Amino acid sequence: MTSCPTLIANVRSAAGQSVWLDIYTEDNTPVLVNLDTGSNGLVLPYHATHDKNGNLYPWITKTTEQITRIYHPSGFTVAGTICTVSGLYFKEPNGNAVALNEIRALVCEEQHSGAMLGIGLGLVPTSTAQLLDNPFLNVTGQNPSFNLTLSNTDPNQVTVTLGQSASDLSDYKFLSLNPNAAAASGFDMPTINVTTTPPSTDKHGTTITNICNMLMDCGIPGMYLTDSAVPSVGAGNSLAKELHGYKITLAAANGSFSYHFTVGETGPGTPSYILQGGANSTGFVNTGINFLQVYSYYFDATTQQLGFQPVPPS
């Protein structure tokens, strides 16, 4: 096993706190992709995959599978063909190339198309035939794992470490995942406890804990929450008024992570907004990128675990 490669991704405030980095094609063309923990698989744009005559480059091979994918909450839509793509690589800050194995990616068929690098867990595709590969788990000669850490010196940078083994991360606590062949990543979303605690001024409120599926979508600065303890305001609508002053606690049942914030206040882990909605009508929380303000986030496909390490106070 070689040393673990490290990449630097950039947080763009102007793009809604989303995270971006370059992936390079076989002809050494950089493609700026949106690093997205809310989706799964690589989406390559038309201009990076077709020559001036509209033909696919020779390092791309078509399959017969088609995808139309809609990203939420933006509504951004991409469509194209699943292809096997060889010769892709990342670059470390020192310029070293980080080669990838051949992977399945969505190649867009429209000239005005975006580029996504989805590394999310537990998302369900329209069919199992449409599974795409996660580039971070297909680094040549490396353990299939990735680690995301928000820089404590530059809030606009995320360090991505590839290939680490869980056994080397003694200061991390781990949460096991359930394999699910029908999910886009091959795993179910992790389930966590979400506790809503009313402010002391609310004499009639009750502290309630529910089990929710968790998604950490680093593409949004806010939170989505569906929970029986939360008043119904309609999908996509703000819960800021209904939950003002409430303490929201997110915690893994096995103690691998726990943090809280108070709605209406500021601080690490506090989302910019809270909207109702999500992938599960009975219990779902999308933490947004704010999770990275309080915990580094590690995934190991070999051990089928998530790992968490508290971010030191700045």
N, C-alpha and C positions, 0 to 999 in steps of 0.2 A: 504494500500500500504506500503510495506516495504521500507527500505532505498535503494537507487540506487546502484547496484553493479558497481565496477570499475575494469577493466582489464588492463594489460600492454602488449602491443604488441611491437615487436622489428623490427627495420628497418635494413635490411641486405644489406650493400653496395656491398658485393661480389655477391649478387644475384640480382643486378640491382636495388638497392634501394627498393626492395619489402618488404612487411610487414608480419610478422609471429607471430602466437600465438598458444598455445596448447588448444585443445578441448579434453575432457576425455570421454571415453566410459563407459558403465555400469559396466564393469569389472575393472574400474579404470586405464585403459591404456591411457597414453597421446598420442595424435595424433597431430603432428605439421602441421598446415594448413597455407596456403598462404591467408592472408586477402586481398580480391580482390574487389575493388569497380567498376571493369570493367566487372564483371559477376554476376550471381545471383544463390544462392543455395549452399548447402554443398555437397562436393565430398569427399567420404571416400575411402581410399586405401584398397586393397585386404588384406594386412597383419593385419589390424585392425578390419576386419569384418568376417574373415573366420578362423576356427580352423585348426589344423594340418592335418586334413583329407579333408580339402576343403569345409567343410559345414559352412553355415552361423551361427553365434552365435544366441542364442534363442531370443535376444532382437531386432532382425532384421527380418522384414517380407517382403517378395517379393511382388511386384505388377507384372502386365504383361507388364509394359511399359519399353522400352529400350531407351537409349540415347547414341549417340556418340557426344562428344562436342570437338570443336577445339578452343583453346584460341589464340587470336591474340594480339600482332604481333609475339609471340614466335613460334606458330604452334604446341604447346603442345596439345596432344590429349588424351582424356580419354573416355572410353566406359564401359557401364555396365547397371544395372537394377535399376530403381527407387524403393526404399524400404521405408517402414515406420520404423523409428528407435526410440527407447525409451531409457531412462536412460542416455542421454548425459548431460554433464555439463562442465562449465568453472570453473576456480579457480581464486579468487582474490589474490593479493600479500600476504595477511595474511593467505592464505590457505583455506578461506571459499569457499564452493562449491556454484556455481550458476547454479541451475537446469534448464533444458530446458523441454518444453512440447514435446510430441511425434512429430516428424517432418518427412517430405518427403525428402530423400537425394538420391544422386546417389552413388551406391555401385559398385566400379570397379571390373571387372571380370578378370583383368590381374594382375599378381603378381608384376610387376614393374610398379606401377601406383602412381600418385601423390595425394595430398590432397589439396582441395581448399575450402575457405569459402567466397562465393560470396555475396556481399551486394549491388551490383550496382542497378541503377534505369533505367527503360525504355528500357531494352534490350528485343528483340523479340525472342522467342524460335521457334523451328520448328513446334510445335503444342501446343495448350493450355493444352493438357493432360500432357505435360512434365514439368509443373511448379514445381519448387523445393522451399522448405521453406528457409527463411532467419533465421538462428539460433538467431541472435541478436533481432529479432522481436518476438521470441517465448520463452522468459524467463518466467518461472513460476511465476505468481503473479505480473508481472511488466507491465507497459505501453509499447506497442510495439514501441520502439524508440531506437536510438543509437546516440552517440556523439563522434566524432573523434577529438582529439586535439594533435598536435605535441608538445612534451615537449620543453619548452624554456630553460631547463637546460641540456637536453640530446637529441641531434638531432636524436639519434638512437632509441628513444622510442615514441610510440603513446599511449596515454591514451584513452581507450574506456569506456565510461560511458553508462550504460544500464538503460532504464526505466524512464528517466526524462520526465516531462511534459513540453510542450511548454510554458504553463502559468508560469512556474517557471524560465524561461530564459529571464528575462526582458531586458538583455543587448544584446540579439540576434535580428537580423532582419530576417524576414521570406519571403519565396517565395512559393506560392501555386503550387501544382502539379496537372496535369490532369490525372484522373484515366483512365486506358486502360486495359481492361480485357485480351487483346491479348498479352500484354507485360509480360516478365518474372517476373518483380517485381510488376506488376499490375498498373504501372504508365508510362506515357510518359517521355522521357528525358526532363529536363527543357530547355527552350529556353532563350538565352541571346544575348546581343549585343557584337559583336567583331569588334573593330575599329582598322584599320591599318593606322598609320600616318608616312609618309615618313620622312627621315632626312632632316634637313634644307639645306643640300648640294644638294638635289634633287630638281631642279627647275621645273621639269615637273610632279612630283608626286602629287597625290591627296589623301586627307584623306577620307577614305571610311568606313562606318559602315554597317555591315550586321547582320542579325539574324541567329544564329546558334544553333543547338542542342548541349548541353553540357554533357560530361561524365567526371567524375573525377576518373581516374583510378590510384589508389595508387600503382599499380604493376609496373609502368614504371616511369623513371626519366625525360622523355622528353614529347613532345607535338605532337599530330597529329592535322592537320588543313586542312580543305577543305572550301574554301571561294572564292567567285568570285573576290575579291580584290587581291587575291594571284596568282602570275604567275603559270602556269601549268608546273610541272616538272615530273609528273608521280607518281602514287600511291607508297608510301613507300620511295620516294626519298627525300633527304634533301632540305630544303628551306633556309638554312643558308646563302648562297651566295645571293639569290634573295631578302631576307628580311634584310640583314645586315644593322644595323643602324635604322631600323624601330621600332617605338614604337607600341606594341600590347597591347590593352586595352580590358579587359574582364569585362563586367558589366551587372548586372540584371537590366531590365528596371524599376523595382519598387524601385531601390536603395538599395536592401538588401545586395549587395556586389559590389565592383569595385576595380580592381587593374590593374597594367600595368607593363611591363618590356620592355627593349630595347634589340633587338636581337644582340648578339655579346658581351653583357656586362654581369656582374654577379650581383646578388642581390636576395633578397627574392622573391619567386614566379617565378624566371627565370628558364625555362626548360633547361636541358642539351643539348637538340637538338630539332629541329622542322622538322617533316616529313609531307609530303602531304598524305592525306588519311583519311578515317573514315567511319562511318556507314551511312552517308547521303551525297550524291553527290552534294547537293546544299548548304549545310552549316552545318559544324560539327566541334567541337573542343573537343579534349581529353586533359584536362589540365595536366594529370600526377600527381604524388605525390606532385609536387611543390605547388599546391593549398593550402596544409596544412601548408606551410610556412607562409602564409599570412592570412588564415582564418581557424577557427575551423568549423567543418561541422556536422550538426545535421539533423536527419530525424525522423519524427513522423508520423507513419502510421495512427494514430487516427485522427489527424487534417489534414493529407495529405499535410504536409509542409516540406520544407527544411529550416534550420536556419543557420545563419552565424554570427560569431563574429570575429572581427579583432584580429590577434595574436599580443600581445604587442611587441614592439621592444626589441631585446635582448641586 
